[in-house]
């Protein structure tokens, strides 16, 4: 199976490449474009990205293995990324994670059978003041409580 970029993605990438002193330097933004187009970065996209950036495919694999923000498998419609760093943990992140485990029947890295939710435990999201917190798709949600989590899951699961 081969991977193709949409016309829109190609235009964005072409513009991105003009911002960097060499193509290789654009690796992260180019991978973001691929992920935005497809929802994750399929293995089939790696050779194409390597060709665009004029690097060996192993360099793209290295970037994908290092940066956890790049998804390498399909995820649910709602990506729950719960912070498990010290500040969040001290303020109840373990209880939030357990609640999600029990309510949705999934654990870290798993997706519900209806493809509505994926749970990922992540390191610091950088908003310790609002611990415990999570990122739901592109939105940060802080000061989590059991009630707030139930409400979020109820609204998004419809």
VMD Tcl script that builds the backbone (N, CA, C; Angstrom):
set m [mol new atoms 474]
animate dup $m
set s [atomselect $m all]
$s set {name element resname resid chain x y z} {
  {N N UNK 1 A 0.840 -1.171 0.000}
  {CA C UNK 1 A 0.000 0.000 0.000}
  {C C UNK 1 A 0.892 1.243 0.000}
  {N N UNK 2 A 0.642 2.160 -0.894}
  {CA C UNK 2 A 1.459 3.370 -0.954}
  {C C UNK 2 A 0.706 4.528 -0.317}
  {N N UNK 3 A 1.440 5.511 0.068}
  {CA C UNK 3 A 0.870 6.685 0.718}
  {C C UNK 3 A 1.015 7.876 -0.212}
  {N N UNK 4 A -0.057 8.658 -0.329}
  {CA C UNK 4 A -0.004 9.857 -1.157}
  {C C UNK 4 A -0.459 11.056 -0.356}
  {N N UNK 5 A 0.186 12.160 -0.598}
  {CA C UNK 5 A -0.227 13.413 0.023}
  {C C UNK 5 A -1.343 14.048 -0.782}
  {N N UNK 6 A -2.236 14.726 -0.086}
  {CA C UNK 6 A -3.271 15.480 -0.790}
  {C C UNK 6 A -2.635 16.714 -1.424}
  {N N UNK 7 A -3.341 17.314 -2.342}
  {CA C UNK 7 A -2.846 18.535 -2.982}
  {C C UNK 7 A -2.602 19.617 -1.930}
  {N N UNK 8 A -3.519 19.715 -0.974}
  {CA C UNK 8 A -3.391 20.724 0.078}
  {C C UNK 8 A -2.147 20.471 0.935}
  {N N UNK 9 A -1.921 19.213 1.290}
  {CA C UNK 9 A -0.745 18.876 2.095}
  {C C UNK 9 A 0.544 19.183 1.337}
  {N N UNK 10 A 0.552 18.883 0.052}
  {CA C UNK 10 A 1.739 19.179 -0.759}
  {C C UNK 10 A 2.038 20.671 -0.770}
  {N N UNK 11 A 0.999 21.484 -0.904}
  {CA C UNK 11 A 1.190 22.939 -0.912}
  {C C UNK 11 A 1.738 23.438 0.419}
  {N N UNK 12 A 1.203 22.915 1.512}
  {CA C UNK 12 A 1.680 23.311 2.840}
  {C C UNK 12 A 3.141 22.916 3.010}
  {N N UNK 13 A 3.480 21.701 2.600}
  {CA C UNK 13 A 4.866 21.227 2.729}
  {C C UNK 13 A 5.805 22.055 1.863}
  {N N UNK 14 A 5.387 22.350 0.644}
  {CA C UNK 14 A 6.234 23.173 -0.226}
  {C C UNK 14 A 6.525 24.528 0.415}
  {N N UNK 15 A 5.516 25.112 1.042}
  {CA C UNK 15 A 5.705 26.404 1.703}
  {C C UNK 15 A 6.609 26.255 2.929}
  {N N UNK 16 A 6.415 25.176 3.691}
  {CA C UNK 16 A 7.252 24.932 4.871}
  {C C UNK 16 A 8.727 24.820 4.502}
  {N N UNK 17 A 9.003 24.129 3.420}
  {CA C UNK 17 A 10.388 23.908 3.016}
  {C C UNK 17 A 11.125 25.216 2.722}
  {N N UNK 18 A 10.383 26.260 2.358}
  {CA C UNK 18 A 11.028 27.557 2.072}
  {C C UNK 18 A 11.482 28.261 3.349}
  {N N UNK 19 A 11.003 27.832 4.494}
  {CA C UNK 19 A 11.315 28.495 5.767}
  {C C UNK 19 A 12.598 27.995 6.429}
  {N N UNK 20 A 13.178 26.937 5.898}
  {CA C UNK 20 A 14.316 26.294 6.562}
  {C C UNK 20 A 15.561 26.345 5.695}
  {N N UNK 21 A 16.738 26.368 6.330}
  {CA C UNK 21 A 17.985 26.455 5.559}
  {C C UNK 21 A 18.255 25.207 4.728}
  {N N UNK 22 A 17.727 24.060 5.177}
  {CA C UNK 22 A 17.826 22.834 4.381}
  {C C UNK 22 A 16.564 22.004 4.640}
  {N N UNK 23 A 16.275 21.106 3.741}
  {CA C UNK 23 A 15.030 20.342 3.826}
  {C C UNK 23 A 14.951 19.499 5.095}
  {N N UNK 24 A 16.062 18.941 5.497}
  {CA C UNK 24 A 16.099 18.075 6.678}
  {C C UNK 24 A 15.573 18.801 7.928}
  {N N UNK 25 A 15.833 20.089 8.011}
  {CA C UNK 25 A 15.419 20.881 9.169}
  {C C UNK 25 A 13.898 20.978 9.289}
  {N N UNK 26 A 13.187 20.675 8.231}
  {CA C UNK 26 A 11.725 20.757 8.228}
  {C C UNK 26 A 11.067 19.440 8.626}
  {N N UNK 27 A 11.814 18.504 9.149}
  {CA C UNK 27 A 11.273 17.168 9.443}
  {C C UNK 27 A 10.044 17.219 10.352}
  {N N UNK 28 A 10.128 17.917 11.463}
  {CA C UNK 28 A 8.999 17.931 12.405}
  {C C UNK 28 A 7.755 18.552 11.792}
  {N N UNK 29 A 7.833 19.747 11.194}
  {CA C UNK 29 A 6.609 20.295 10.615}
  {C C UNK 29 A 6.044 19.458 9.468}
  {N N UNK 30 A 6.909 18.858 8.671}
  {CA C UNK 30 A 6.417 18.006 7.575}
  {C C UNK 30 A 5.684 16.789 8.146}
  {N N UNK 31 A 6.236 16.198 9.183}
  {CA C UNK 31 A 5.559 15.054 9.814}
  {C C UNK 31 A 4.220 15.474 10.435}
  {N N UNK 32 A 4.153 16.686 10.963}
  {CA C UNK 32 A 2.869 17.184 11.486}
  {C C UNK 32 A 1.825 17.282 10.374}
  {N N UNK 33 A 2.249 17.718 9.206}
  {CA C UNK 33 A 1.321 17.813 8.072}
  {C C UNK 33 A 0.793 16.426 7.703}
  {N N UNK 34 A 1.685 15.456 7.636}
  {CA C UNK 34 A 1.282 14.083 7.314}
  {C C UNK 34 A 0.302 13.562 8.360}
  {N N UNK 35 A 0.621 13.798 9.642}
  {CA C UNK 35 A -0.256 13.323 10.708}
  {C C UNK 35 A -1.616 14.019 10.659}
  {N N UNK 36 A -1.619 15.305 10.361}
  {CA C UNK 36 A -2.886 16.031 10.276}
  {C C UNK 36 A -3.744 15.484 9.134}
  {N N UNK 37 A -3.115 15.163 8.021}
  {CA C UNK 37 A -3.844 14.629 6.868}
  {C C UNK 37 A -4.433 13.259 7.171}
  {N N UNK 38 A -3.657 12.415 7.823}
  {CA C UNK 38 A -4.032 11.007 7.942}
  {C C UNK 38 A -4.512 10.595 9.336}
  {N N UNK 39 A -4.254 11.451 10.335}
  {CA C UNK 39 A -4.635 11.118 11.702}
  {C C UNK 39 A -3.517 10.425 12.473}
  {N N UNK 40 A -2.575 9.902 11.780}
  {CA C UNK 40 A -1.368 9.279 12.331}
  {C C UNK 40 A -0.379 9.173 11.183}
  {N N UNK 41 A 0.808 8.657 11.456}
  {CA C UNK 41 A 1.808 8.542 10.394}
  {C C UNK 41 A 1.995 7.070 10.054}
  {N N UNK 42 A 1.360 6.628 8.980}
  {CA C UNK 42 A 1.508 5.220 8.597}
  {C C UNK 42 A 2.930 4.931 8.109}
  {N N UNK 43 A 3.350 3.704 8.299}
  {CA C UNK 43 A 4.693 3.303 7.871}
  {C C UNK 43 A 4.906 3.582 6.385}
  {N N UNK 44 A 3.839 3.498 5.610}
  {CA C UNK 44 A 3.941 3.733 4.164}
  {C C UNK 44 A 4.319 5.173 3.829}
  {N N UNK 45 A 4.106 6.101 4.775}
  {CA C UNK 45 A 4.427 7.513 4.533}
  {C C UNK 45 A 5.907 7.810 4.750}
  {N N UNK 46 A 6.586 6.970 5.492}
  {CA C UNK 46 A 7.981 7.246 5.852}
  {C C UNK 46 A 8.907 7.404 4.633}
  {N N UNK 47 A 8.856 6.509 3.649}
  {CA C UNK 47 A 9.739 6.691 2.482}
  {C C UNK 47 A 9.435 7.979 1.716}
  {N N UNK 48 A 8.173 8.351 1.629}
  {CA C UNK 48 A 7.796 9.575 0.928}
  {C C UNK 48 A 8.351 10.802 1.653}
  {N N UNK 49 A 8.209 10.832 2.979}
  {CA C UNK 49 A 8.741 11.943 3.764}
  {C C UNK 49 A 10.265 11.994 3.630}
  {N N UNK 50 A 10.899 10.846 3.667}
  {CA C UNK 50 A 12.362 10.794 3.503}
  {C C UNK 50 A 12.776 11.365 2.148}
  {N N UNK 51 A 12.026 11.024 1.128}
  {CA C UNK 51 A 12.322 11.541 -0.220}
  {C C UNK 51 A 12.159 13.059 -0.259}
  {N N UNK 52 A 11.087 13.568 0.327}
  {CA C UNK 52 A 10.850 15.014 0.354}
  {C C UNK 52 A 11.984 15.741 1.070}
  {N N UNK 53 A 12.427 15.172 2.186}
  {CA C UNK 53 A 13.453 15.815 3.004}
  {C C UNK 53 A 14.880 15.473 2.576}
  {N N UNK 54 A 14.983 14.587 1.595}
  {CA C UNK 54 A 16.281 14.170 1.066}
  {C C UNK 54 A 17.178 13.571 2.155}
  {N N UNK 55 A 16.593 12.637 2.895}
  {CA C UNK 55 A 17.319 11.917 3.948}
  {C C UNK 55 A 17.019 10.427 3.798}
  {N N UNK 56 A 17.848 9.570 4.368}
  {CA C UNK 56 A 17.537 8.138 4.344}
  {C C UNK 56 A 16.275 7.858 5.170}
  {N N UNK 57 A 15.462 6.892 4.775}
  {CA C UNK 57 A 14.240 6.583 5.516}
  {C C UNK 57 A 14.474 6.280 6.999}
  {N N UNK 58 A 15.637 5.748 7.343}
  {CA C UNK 58 A 15.916 5.442 8.741}
  {C C UNK 58 A 15.904 6.713 9.592}
  {N N UNK 59 A 16.230 7.856 9.022}
  {CA C UNK 59 A 16.206 9.122 9.764}
  {C C UNK 59 A 14.778 9.507 10.146}
  {N N UNK 60 A 13.835 9.205 9.286}
  {CA C UNK 60 A 12.425 9.482 9.598}
  {C C UNK 60 A 11.963 8.539 10.706}
  {N N UNK 61 A 12.362 7.286 10.612}
  {CA C UNK 61 A 12.016 6.300 11.656}
  {C C UNK 61 A 12.578 6.752 13.006}
  {N N UNK 62 A 13.808 7.259 13.016}
  {CA C UNK 62 A 14.415 7.730 14.262}
  {C C UNK 62 A 13.597 8.862 14.890}
  {N N UNK 63 A 13.164 9.800 14.072}
  {CA C UNK 63 A 12.358 10.916 14.572}
  {C C UNK 63 A 11.042 10.397 15.145}
  {N N UNK 64 A 10.412 9.491 14.446}
  {CA C UNK 64 A 9.126 8.944 14.905}
  {C C UNK 64 A 9.263 8.160 16.204}
  {N N UNK 65 A 10.372 7.483 16.377}
  {CA C UNK 65 A 10.591 6.711 17.602}
  {C C UNK 65 A 10.933 7.613 18.787}
  {N N UNK 66 A 11.537 8.756 18.508}
  {CA C UNK 66 A 11.954 9.655 19.584}
  {C C UNK 66 A 10.799 10.524 20.086}
  {N N UNK 67 A 10.025 11.086 19.181}
  {CA C UNK 67 A 8.963 12.019 19.556}
  {C C UNK 67 A 7.627 11.299 19.716}
  {N N UNK 68 A 7.145 11.252 20.943}
  {CA C UNK 68 A 5.890 10.548 21.217}
  {C C UNK 68 A 4.670 11.287 20.680}
  {N N UNK 69 A 4.821 12.535 20.274}
  {CA C UNK 69 A 3.684 13.274 19.746}
  {C C UNK 69 A 3.283 12.808 18.354}
  {N N UNK 70 A 4.147 12.018 17.716}
  {CA C UNK 70 A 3.796 11.463 16.412}
  {C C UNK 70 A 3.188 10.087 16.612}
  {N N UNK 71 A 1.970 9.938 16.168}
  {CA C UNK 71 A 1.239 8.681 16.333}
  {C C UNK 71 A 1.568 7.752 15.177}
  {N N UNK 72 A 1.792 6.485 15.502}
  {CA C UNK 72 A 2.171 5.526 14.474}
  {C C UNK 72 A 1.105 4.468 14.236}
  {N N UNK 73 A -0.055 4.674 14.867}
  {CA C UNK 73 A -1.181 3.796 14.584}
  {C C UNK 73 A -2.452 4.610 14.707}
  {N N UNK 74 A -3.487 4.115 14.082}
  {CA C UNK 74 A -4.771 4.814 14.091}
  {C C UNK 74 A -5.296 4.934 15.516}
  {N N UNK 75 A -5.883 6.075 15.798}
  {CA C UNK 75 A -6.448 6.300 17.125}
  {C C UNK 75 A -7.936 6.613 17.001}
  {N N UNK 76 A -8.597 6.659 18.151}
  {CA C UNK 76 A -10.016 6.973 18.171}
  {C C UNK 76 A -10.291 8.431 17.845}
  {N N UNK 77 A -11.564 8.712 17.654}
  {CA C UNK 77 A -12.012 10.068 17.335}
  {C C UNK 77 A -11.621 11.051 18.436}
  {N N UNK 78 A -11.632 10.594 19.668}
  {CA C UNK 78 A -11.295 11.419 20.819}
  {C C UNK 78 A -10.050 10.866 21.492}
  {N N UNK 79 A -8.969 11.621 21.416}
  {CA C UNK 79 A -7.700 11.174 21.981}
  {C C UNK 79 A -7.523 11.791 23.364}
  {N N UNK 80 A -7.649 10.968 24.385}
  {CA C UNK 80 A -7.480 11.402 25.770}
  {C C UNK 80 A -6.022 11.190 26.160}
  {N N UNK 81 A -5.297 12.275 26.362}
  {CA C UNK 81 A -3.901 12.199 26.777}
  {C C UNK 81 A -3.826 12.717 28.208}
  {N N UNK 82 A -3.691 11.810 29.144}
  {CA C UNK 82 A -3.707 12.181 30.555}
  {C C UNK 82 A -2.276 12.299 31.062}
  {N N UNK 83 A -1.988 13.442 31.679}
  {CA C UNK 83 A -0.661 13.693 32.234}
  {C C UNK 83 A -0.440 12.802 33.454}
  {N N UNK 84 A 0.740 12.182 33.504}
  {CA C UNK 84 A 1.068 11.326 34.644}
  {C C UNK 84 A 2.337 11.801 35.353}
  {N N UNK 85 A 2.725 13.046 35.090}
  {CA C UNK 85 A 3.911 13.596 35.743}
  {C C UNK 85 A 3.636 13.870 37.218}
  {N N UNK 86 A 4.671 14.230 37.945}
  {CA C UNK 86 A 4.591 14.340 39.400}
  {C C UNK 86 A 3.466 15.250 39.872}
  {N N UNK 87 A 3.379 16.453 39.346}
  {CA C UNK 87 A 2.356 17.388 39.819}
  {C C UNK 87 A 0.952 16.823 39.627}
  {N N UNK 88 A 0.699 16.271 38.465}
  {CA C UNK 88 A -0.628 15.706 38.204}
  {C C UNK 88 A -0.862 14.464 39.059}
  {N N UNK 89 A 0.168 13.655 39.215}
  {CA C UNK 89 A 0.030 12.432 40.007}
  {C C UNK 89 A -0.312 12.766 41.456}
  {N N UNK 90 A 0.370 13.768 42.006}
  {CA C UNK 90 A 0.118 14.164 43.385}
  {C C UNK 90 A -1.298 14.718 43.581}
  {N N UNK 91 A -1.885 15.200 42.497}
  {CA C UNK 91 A -3.222 15.787 42.592}
  {C C UNK 91 A -4.308 14.865 42.025}
  {N N UNK 92 A -3.975 13.584 41.831}
  {CA C UNK 92 A -5.009 12.608 41.506}
  {C C UNK 92 A -5.062 12.048 40.105}
  {N N UNK 93 A -4.013 12.217 39.323}
  {CA C UNK 93 A -4.020 11.680 37.955}
  {C C UNK 93 A -4.228 10.172 37.950}
  {N N UNK 94 A -3.691 9.466 38.957}
  {CA C UNK 94 A -3.868 8.015 39.007}
  {C C UNK 94 A -5.342 7.647 39.114}
  {N N UNK 95 A -6.100 8.418 39.867}
  {CA C UNK 95 A -7.545 8.158 39.991}
  {C C UNK 95 A -8.275 8.469 38.683}
  {N N UNK 96 A -7.843 9.521 37.994}
  {CA C UNK 96 A -8.452 9.893 36.712}
  {C C UNK 96 A -8.200 8.783 35.692}
  {N N UNK 97 A -6.972 8.296 35.641}
  {CA C UNK 97 A -6.626 7.227 34.704}
  {C C UNK 97 A -7.428 5.970 35.023}
  {N N UNK 98 A -7.522 5.620 36.308}
  {CA C UNK 98 A -8.282 4.434 36.703}
  {C C UNK 98 A -9.762 4.591 36.329}
  {N N UNK 99 A -10.294 5.779 36.520}
  {CA C UNK 99 A -11.691 6.040 36.158}
  {C C UNK 99 A -11.915 5.829 34.656}
  {N N UNK 100 A -11.011 6.345 33.846}
  {CA C UNK 100 A -11.122 6.171 32.389}
  {C C UNK 100 A -10.980 4.696 32.028}
  {N N UNK 101 A -10.041 4.000 32.675}
  {CA C UNK 101 A -9.864 2.559 32.442}
  {C C UNK 101 A -11.185 1.831 32.667}
  {N N UNK 102 A -11.813 2.116 33.785}
  {CA C UNK 102 A -13.044 1.414 34.159}
  {C C UNK 102 A -14.232 1.843 33.308}
  {N N UNK 103 A -14.360 3.137 33.046}
  {CA C UNK 103 A -15.518 3.639 32.303}
  {C C UNK 103 A -15.487 3.217 30.833}
  {N N UNK 104 A -14.311 3.261 30.229}
  {CA C UNK 104 A -14.205 2.959 28.794}
  {C C UNK 104 A -13.667 1.560 28.505}
  {N N UNK 105 A -13.121 0.900 29.518}
  {CA C UNK 105 A -12.587 -0.444 29.316}
  {C C UNK 105 A -11.298 -0.462 28.511}
  {N N UNK 106 A -10.531 0.619 28.574}
  {CA C UNK 106 A -9.257 0.687 27.850}
  {C C UNK 106 A -8.152 1.144 28.794}
  {N N UNK 107 A -6.925 0.819 28.406}
  {CA C UNK 107 A -5.737 1.217 29.157}
  {C C UNK 107 A -4.808 1.990 28.227}
  {N N UNK 108 A -3.677 2.406 28.757}
  {CA C UNK 108 A -2.712 3.201 28.012}
  {C C UNK 108 A -2.430 2.590 26.637}
  {N N UNK 109 A -2.609 3.404 25.600}
  {CA C UNK 109 A -2.323 2.975 24.230}
  {C C UNK 109 A -3.450 2.222 23.557}
  {N N UNK 110 A -4.576 2.062 24.238}
  {CA C UNK 110 A -5.687 1.287 23.662}
  {C C UNK 110 A -6.807 2.201 23.166}
  {N N UNK 111 A -7.604 1.652 22.272}
  {CA C UNK 111 A -8.734 2.356 21.673}
  {C C UNK 111 A -9.996 1.538 21.900}
  {N N UNK 112 A -11.094 2.229 22.170}
  {CA C UNK 112 A -12.363 1.526 22.365}
  {C C UNK 112 A -12.779 0.835 21.064}
  {N N UNK 113 A -13.563 -0.209 21.192}
  {CA C UNK 113 A -13.955 -0.990 20.014}
  {C C UNK 113 A -14.764 -0.168 19.011}
  {N N UNK 114 A -15.466 0.869 19.498}
  {CA C UNK 114 A -16.242 1.710 18.584}
  {C C UNK 114 A -15.405 2.845 17.981}
  {N N UNK 115 A -14.111 2.861 18.288}
  {CA C UNK 115 A -13.155 3.845 17.754}
  {C C UNK 115 A -13.465 5.280 18.198}
  {N N UNK 116 A -14.178 5.419 19.318}
  {CA C UNK 116 A -14.508 6.754 19.818}
  {C C UNK 116 A -13.404 7.348 20.685}
  {N N UNK 117 A -12.706 6.497 21.458}
  {CA C UNK 117 A -11.706 6.996 22.404}
  {C C UNK 117 A -10.408 6.200 22.348}
  {N N UNK 118 A -9.298 6.928 22.470}
  {CA C UNK 118 A -7.989 6.329 22.684}
  {C C UNK 118 A -7.419 6.990 23.928}
  {N N UNK 119 A -6.835 6.183 24.805}
  {CA C UNK 119 A -6.207 6.699 26.017}
  {C C UNK 119 A -4.696 6.595 25.884}
  {N N UNK 120 A -4.013 7.695 26.159}
  {CA C UNK 120 A -2.557 7.703 26.196}
  {C C UNK 120 A -2.121 8.422 27.466}
  {N N UNK 121 A -1.281 7.753 28.237}
  {CA C UNK 121 A -0.687 8.396 29.402}
  {C C UNK 121 A 0.569 9.097 28.917}
  {N N UNK 122 A 0.671 10.405 29.220}
  {CA C UNK 122 A 1.780 11.208 28.714}
  {C C UNK 122 A 2.538 11.870 29.858}
  {N N UNK 123 A 3.737 12.297 29.531}
  {CA C UNK 123 A 4.512 13.067 30.494}
  {C C UNK 123 A 4.014 14.504 30.460}
  {N N UNK 124 A 4.596 15.333 31.224}
  {CA C UNK 124 A 4.134 16.691 31.504}
  {C C UNK 124 A 3.552 17.421 30.290}
  {N N UNK 125 A 2.351 17.949 30.468}
  {CA C UNK 125 A 1.713 18.763 29.445}
  {C C UNK 125 A 1.999 20.249 29.653}
  {N N UNK 126 A 2.744 20.562 30.704}
  {CA C UNK 126 A 3.202 21.927 30.896}
  {C C UNK 126 A 2.203 22.880 31.529}
  {N N UNK 127 A 1.219 22.369 32.240}
  {CA C UNK 127 A 0.244 23.240 32.896}
  {C C UNK 127 A -0.007 22.724 34.309}
  {N N UNK 128 A 1.066 22.586 35.068}
  {CA C UNK 128 A 1.014 21.992 36.408}
  {C C UNK 128 A 0.081 22.750 37.346}
  {N N UNK 129 A -0.104 24.029 37.109}
  {CA C UNK 129 A -0.992 24.840 37.939}
  {C C UNK 129 A -2.426 24.291 37.925}
  {N N UNK 130 A -2.793 23.625 36.842}
  {CA C UNK 130 A -4.156 23.094 36.701}
  {C C UNK 130 A -4.215 21.577 36.810}
  {N N UNK 131 A -3.262 21.003 37.524}
  {CA C UNK 131 A -3.210 19.549 37.700}
  {C C UNK 131 A -4.392 19.074 38.541}
  {N N UNK 132 A -4.864 17.855 38.294}
  {CA C UNK 132 A -4.496 16.968 37.186}
  {C C UNK 132 A -5.140 17.442 35.890}
  {N N UNK 133 A -4.470 17.146 34.809}
  {CA C UNK 133 A -4.981 17.622 33.526}
  {C C UNK 133 A -4.793 16.594 32.418}
  {N N UNK 134 A -5.498 16.878 31.328}
  {CA C UNK 134 A -5.347 16.042 30.143}
  {C C UNK 134 A -5.527 16.906 28.913}
  {N N UNK 135 A -5.135 16.341 27.810}
  {CA C UNK 135 A -5.365 16.966 26.522}
  {C C UNK 135 A -6.383 16.097 25.805}
  {N N UNK 136 A -7.460 16.708 25.346}
  {CA C UNK 136 A -8.493 16.015 24.570}
  {C C UNK 136 A -8.395 16.551 23.153}
  {N N UNK 137 A -7.867 15.746 22.256}
  {CA C UNK 137 A -7.540 16.167 20.899}
  {C C UNK 137 A -6.618 17.383 20.994}
  {N N UNK 138 A -7.060 18.563 20.599}
  {CA C UNK 138 A -6.194 19.745 20.648}
  {C C UNK 138 A -6.459 20.645 21.851}
  {N N UNK 139 A -7.354 20.249 22.734}
  {CA C UNK 139 A -7.743 21.103 23.861}
  {C C UNK 139 A -7.178 20.607 25.184}
  {N N UNK 140 A -6.651 21.535 25.981}
  {CA C UNK 140 A -6.188 21.231 27.334}
  {C C UNK 140 A -7.367 21.379 28.294}
  {N N UNK 141 A -7.499 20.420 29.197}
  {CA C UNK 141 A -8.546 20.458 30.208}
  {C C UNK 141 A -7.876 20.210 31.553}
  {N N UNK 142 A -7.952 21.200 32.417}
  {CA C UNK 142 A -7.288 21.096 33.699}
  {C C UNK 142 A -8.256 20.987 34.856}
  {N N UNK 143 A -7.670 20.885 36.053}
  {CA C UNK 143 A -8.443 20.766 37.288}
  {C C UNK 143 A -9.470 19.634 37.173}
  {N N UNK 144 A -9.009 18.490 36.678}
  {CA C UNK 144 A -9.910 17.360 36.447}
  {C C UNK 144 A -10.463 16.797 37.748}
  {N N UNK 145 A -11.729 16.451 37.673}
  {CA C UNK 145 A -12.405 15.751 38.759}
  {C C UNK 145 A -13.114 14.561 38.132}
  {N N UNK 146 A -13.581 13.644 38.965}
  {CA C UNK 146 A -14.331 12.490 38.456}
  {C C UNK 146 A -15.564 12.960 37.685}
  {N N UNK 147 A -16.232 13.965 38.198}
  {CA C UNK 147 A -17.438 14.489 37.557}
  {C C UNK 147 A -17.121 15.096 36.188}
  {N N UNK 148 A -16.029 15.838 36.135}
  {CA C UNK 148 A -15.629 16.473 34.879}
  {C C UNK 148 A -15.288 15.419 33.827}
  {N N UNK 149 A -14.596 14.365 34.232}
  {CA C UNK 149 A -14.228 13.291 33.306}
  {C C UNK 149 A -15.482 12.586 32.795}
  {N N UNK 150 A -16.434 12.301 33.696}
  {CA C UNK 150 A -17.696 11.673 33.271}
  {C C UNK 150 A -18.427 12.551 32.261}
  {N N UNK 151 A -18.450 13.844 32.518}
  {CA C UNK 151 A -19.126 14.778 31.617}
  {C C UNK 151 A -18.464 14.796 30.238}
  {N N UNK 152 A -17.144 14.849 30.227}
  {CA C UNK 152 A -16.393 14.871 28.964}
  {C C UNK 152 A -16.646 13.597 28.165}
  {N N UNK 153 A -16.544 12.472 28.821}
  {CA C UNK 153 A -16.753 11.195 28.132}
  {C C UNK 153 A -18.191 11.089 27.636}
  {N N UNK 154 A -19.126 11.536 28.442}
  {CA C UNK 154 A -20.538 11.503 28.032}
  {C C UNK 154 A -20.804 12.348 26.804}
  {N N UNK 155 A -20.271 13.561 26.784}
  {CA C UNK 155 A -20.487 14.463 25.646}
  {C C UNK 155 A -19.814 13.951 24.380}
  {N N UNK 156 A -18.581 13.500 24.520}
  {CA C UNK 156 A -17.807 13.084 23.345}
  {C C UNK 156 A -18.194 11.707 22.834}
  {N N UNK 157 A -18.786 10.913 23.676}
  {CA C UNK 157 A -19.145 9.556 23.276}
  {C C UNK 157 A -20.470 9.456 22.545}
  {N N UNK 158 A -21.140 10.568 22.386}
  {CA C UNK 158 A -22.471 10.554 21.739}
  {C C UNK 158 A -22.360 10.396 20.247}
}
mol reanalyze $m
mol bondsrecalc $m
mol representation Tube
mol addrep $m
